[in-house]
């Protein structure tokens, strides 16, 4: 007897009750292929979504870089920031680390990225930790081996302090205080400034700036140290103005003004564009000045306009580079004091460009001279009102130079005030 076939269910009725029926095809190994393809495409889509989200987040996060003023500055910042964020801090690099710390303080102001805040604070704290390596209990920084250059004995193992390293460190500490205030930052700066020796001079018949009173800070705190080095003296002026702004104490502003008077006397009255201050010519019989004069005569010459300028044939790199630093520092003081210092800045940079070390078209980019100075000081000044600084900066950046000072110049103080 043959069993009757099982009838298929009425799918029309099922459709009415449960909606559309299931597919009528039967399972096979082939039926998994569309599902696997769909899963693969979904995975790819998810991956691309993550990539585009990350790219979009990065684009938004880096949008602040537009304040730098163009793609060349943005690219230079991207190239240098990662290295300076991760490079180990070292006691014998207090100046370089200090400059980088000031730059990261500005980067935090512009971006509000905690990465930059933390690095600026890390550098400031490290500098304070190493502020008393000289062993006298007074904050100050210097190289591991301090060379006395015939004026003072050499000092090894950080026993000597230098105004260059000290002002770079103090500037970084006070810049950090702008974004993460700390009493320790201000008190360290105050103690260092109060204990660094200086000399006040007033010349009644040598122009308006000398008659108002000038202040000169020693290159090193020892009594044997040189008293009239223009660029480091002006660097202390920046620290004084910055400390005055943060503490509200008038005495620091007054000292800063006296330092500025000294620099304006040098440039506008004495026409001194050399390395040492003109006081060595005012007091030529003073024993230390006699020694300095012997060294200075090999560094400078008198040009056709009667100005004291750095020697050009062959160019004295130290003299020329420190001259350009004076223009940079004058601009920093202008930002802090509100004084219009465009005239002395312009005179300095015009003379600087007369040298091959100050002209990007003639600079020996493949030679042994540091590209930091010709790059950084032009880039720092690029928003000060003269197109030549921006043009020189952009030409210099084409050579891809790198240093903490160049990094700072990409995001100078005038962009984050």
SVG drawing of the C-alpha trace seen along z (x, -y; Angstrom):
<svg xmlns="http://www.w3.org/2000/svg" viewBox="-5 -116 99 118">
<polyline fill="none" stroke="black" stroke-width="0.4" points="0.0,0.0 1.4,-3.3 1.3,-6.0 -0.2,-9.3 2.2,-12.2 2.4,-14.9 0.8,-18.0 2.7,-21.3 1.3,-23.8 -0.9,-26.6 1.7,-29.4 -1.0,-31.8 -2.5,-31.4 0.8,-31.7 1.5,-34.9 -1.8,-36.3 -0.9,-35.5 2.9,-36.0 3.7,-38.2 5.9,-37.3 6.9,-33.6 10.5,-32.4 12.5,-31.9 11.6,-28.8 15.1,-27.8 16.8,-25.1 20.0,-25.4 23.2,-24.5 26.9,-25.3 26.4,-27.9 23.7,-29.8 26.4,-31.1 28.3,-33.1 26.0,-36.1 26.1,-36.3 29.8,-36.1 30.2,-38.8 27.8,-41.0 29.8,-40.5 33.0,-41.3 31.6,-44.6 30.2,-45.6 33.7,-45.0 35.3,-47.1 32.7,-49.9 33.2,-49.9 37.0,-50.1 36.7,-53.0 34.3,-54.7 36.9,-54.5 39.6,-55.8 37.5,-58.7 36.5,-59.5 40.1,-59.5 41.1,-61.6 38.3,-64.0 39.2,-64.2 42.8,-64.9 41.8,-67.6 39.6,-69.2 42.3,-68.9 45.0,-70.4 42.7,-73.2 44.3,-75.6 47.5,-75.3 46.0,-77.8 47.0,-80.6 50.6,-79.9 50.0,-81.6 50.4,-79.0 51.2,-75.4 54.9,-75.9 54.7,-76.8 52.1,-74.1 54.3,-71.4 57.4,-72.6 55.5,-72.4 54.3,-68.8 57.8,-67.7 59.4,-69.1 56.8,-68.8 56.9,-65.0 60.7,-64.9 60.6,-67.7 57.7,-66.2 59.6,-63.0 63.3,-64.0 64.8,-63.3 65.5,-66.4 69.1,-67.0 70.8,-69.3 73.4,-70.3 70.7,-71.4 68.9,-73.9 68.8,-76.6 67.4,-74.3 64.9,-72.7 63.9,-76.1 63.2,-77.4 61.2,-74.3 59.2,-74.7 58.2,-78.3 57.1,-77.0 54.9,-74.3 53.3,-76.9 52.3,-78.8 51.1,-75.6 48.8,-74.9 47.5,-78.5 46.6,-78.1 45.3,-74.5 44.2,-73.7 45.8,-70.3 46.8,-68.9 49.8,-67.2 51.4,-70.6 50.4,-71.7 52.0,-68.7 55.2,-69.0 55.6,-72.7 55.0,-71.9 57.4,-68.9 60.2,-71.1 59.6,-73.9 59.6,-71.4 62.8,-69.8 64.5,-73.2 63.5,-74.0 64.8,-70.7 68.2,-71.5 68.2,-75.2 70.9,-74.9 73.5,-72.6 76.1,-75.3 75.7,-74.6 75.2,-78.1 71.5,-77.9 70.7,-80.6 68.7,-79.6 70.8,-79.7 71.7,-77.5 74.8,-77.0 76.7,-74.5 78.4,-71.5 81.7,-73.1 81.6,-76.8 84.4,-78.5 85.8,-81.7 87.3,-83.0 90.3,-84.3 88.2,-86.5 87.1,-83.9 88.4,-80.4 86.7,-77.5 84.1,-75.8 83.2,-72.1 80.3,-69.9 77.7,-72.7 79.5,-74.9 79.3,-77.9 76.2,-79.8 75.6,-81.8 73.1,-84.5 72.2,-82.9 71.1,-79.5 69.6,-81.3 67.3,-83.6 66.2,-80.8 65.3,-78.7 63.5,-81.6 61.6,-82.4 60.3,-78.8 59.4,-78.8 57.4,-82.1 55.8,-81.0 54.6,-77.8 53.3,-80.0 51.0,-81.7 49.2,-78.4 49.6,-76.5 50.2,-79.0 52.6,-77.9 54.1,-79.9 57.3,-77.9 57.6,-79.2 57.4,-82.9 59.5,-82.5 62.3,-80.7 62.3,-83.5 62.2,-86.2 65.1,-84.7 67.3,-84.3 66.7,-87.8 67.3,-89.4 70.6,-87.7 72.1,-88.2 74.6,-91.0 74.1,-94.1 75.5,-97.6 73.6,-100.9 75.1,-103.6 73.8,-107.1 75.6,-109.3 74.5,-112.9 75.8,-113.9 75.4,-110.9 71.9,-111.0 68.4,-110.5 68.6,-106.8 71.9,-107.1 70.7,-110.1 67.6,-108.2 69.7,-105.4 70.9,-102.1 71.3,-98.7 73.8,-96.0 73.7,-92.4 76.9,-90.4 77.4,-87.5 78.1,-85.3 77.5,-86.2 81.2,-86.1 82.9,-89.5 85.5,-88.5 82.8,-88.1 82.3,-90.4 79.8,-93.2 78.8,-94.4 77.4,-91.7 74.5,-93.2 72.5,-90.1 72.4,-88.4 71.7,-91.7 68.6,-92.3 67.6,-88.7 67.4,-89.5 65.3,-92.5 62.7,-90.1 62.6,-88.1 62.2,-91.4 59.2,-92.5 57.6,-89.1 58.1,-88.9 56.6,-92.5 53.6,-91.5 53.0,-88.4 53.7,-89.8 52.5,-93.4 55.7,-94.6 56.8,-97.9 60.5,-97.4 60.8,-94.7 59.3,-96.9 61.7,-99.7 64.7,-97.4 63.4,-96.2 63.2,-99.8 66.8,-100.5 67.9,-97.4 66.0,-98.6 67.6,-102.0 70.9,-100.4 70.1,-98.6 68.6,-101.7 71.7,-103.6 73.8,-101.0 71.9,-100.9 70.4,-104.4 72.9,-106.6 76.2,-104.7 75.5,-102.9 77.1,-99.8 76.1,-96.6 79.0,-94.6 79.0,-91.9 80.2,-93.7 78.5,-96.9 79.8,-100.4 80.7,-100.9 84.1,-99.4 84.7,-102.4 83.4,-104.8 85.8,-103.4 88.7,-102.1 91.1,-102.3 89.2,-100.0 91.3,-96.8 88.6,-94.3 87.5,-96.6 91.1,-96.7 91.0,-92.9 87.6,-93.0 88.8,-95.6 91.6,-93.4 89.2,-90.6 86.5,-92.9 88.9,-94.5 89.1,-91.1 85.4,-90.8 84.2,-94.2 85.0,-96.9 83.8,-100.4 81.6,-100.7 81.3,-103.7 78.6,-105.2 80.7,-105.1 78.8,-102.2 80.5,-99.5 79.5,-96.3 80.5,-92.7 83.5,-91.7 82.4,-90.5 85.5,-89.1 85.6,-86.5 82.3,-86.8 82.4,-86.3 79.5,-83.9 79.2,-84.5 79.0,-88.2 76.5,-88.2 74.2,-85.6 74.1,-87.3 73.3,-90.6 70.2,-89.1 69.2,-87.7 69.1,-91.3 66.4,-92.1 64.4,-89.0 64.7,-90.1 63.7,-93.7 60.5,-92.3 59.8,-90.2 60.3,-93.3 58.0,-95.3 55.2,-92.7 55.6,-92.8 56.2,-96.6 53.9,-98.1 56.8,-100.2 57.3,-100.7 60.7,-99.3 60.4,-98.8 63.2,-101.3 66.0,-99.6 64.8,-96.2 64.8,-97.3 68.3,-98.8 69.7,-95.6 68.1,-93.3 69.1,-95.5 72.7,-95.3 72.4,-91.6 71.2,-91.0 74.4,-92.7 76.3,-89.5 76.1,-86.2 75.1,-84.7 72.0,-87.0 70.8,-86.6 69.0,-83.4 70.0,-83.7 73.7,-83.8 73.7,-81.7 76.0,-78.6 73.2,-76.0 75.5,-73.1 78.3,-74.5 79.0,-74.1 77.2,-77.3 74.1,-76.8 70.8,-77.6 69.0,-78.3 69.7,-82.0 68.9,-83.1 65.7,-81.0 64.4,-81.6 64.8,-85.3 63.2,-86.0 60.3,-83.6 59.8,-85.2 59.5,-88.6 57.3,-87.6 54.2,-89.3 55.9,-92.5 55.0,-94.5 57.8,-94.0 57.3,-91.5 61.0,-90.8 61.0,-88.8 58.3,-86.5 60.0,-86.1 63.3,-85.2 61.6,-82.9 59.9,-80.9 63.0,-80.6 64.9,-79.3 62.2,-76.8 62.6,-75.3 65.9,-73.9 64.1,-72.0 66.2,-73.3 65.4,-72.0 66.1,-73.3 64.2,-74.3 64.6,-78.0 63.2,-77.4 60.3,-75.5 59.5,-78.4 59.7,-80.8 56.9,-78.9 54.5,-79.8 55.8,-83.1 54.3,-85.1 52.5,-87.6 50.1,-84.8 48.8,-83.8 48.6,-87.1"/>
</svg>
